[in-house]
């Protein structure tokens, strides 16, 4: 009786095709292609027939990009954060400038949200907007938090 010793090869890490990555990350395929063009998602390996193959960690990366956008980060800022995460460390001055600017933007947004909250509470206490200017519209209709002049509506 001969016994055959089977040696198992280490299994390669699982890869995802673009549709699988899109589904797992909760985005569309065009979004992934866009992120790749913008260098937010590294160019994936490809099969001989040209299919993109992504690693499982790309799911987390895509989810991070989407969540950062939801929180108000621009794609340029997201790219900077990803570069830092990838070990491409910018100068400490760049990091400080980035952080300070983002904190200022967050503070301005918090003030806007607090103003809106007060206006909604006032609206709830006083009832429907009638006659006088609606407090919700008045709370956000003033000066923009960024200091940029308001755009005029085009007719």
Buried (B, 14 or more C-beta within 10 A) or exposed (E): EEEEEEEEEEEEEEBBBBEBBBBBBEBEBEBBBBBBEEEBBBEBEEEEEEEBBBBEEBBEBBBBBBEBEEEEBEBEBBBBBBBBEEEEEEEEEEEEEBEEEBEEBEEBBEEBEEBBEEBEEBBEEEEEEEEEEBBBEBBEEEEEBEEEEEEEEEE
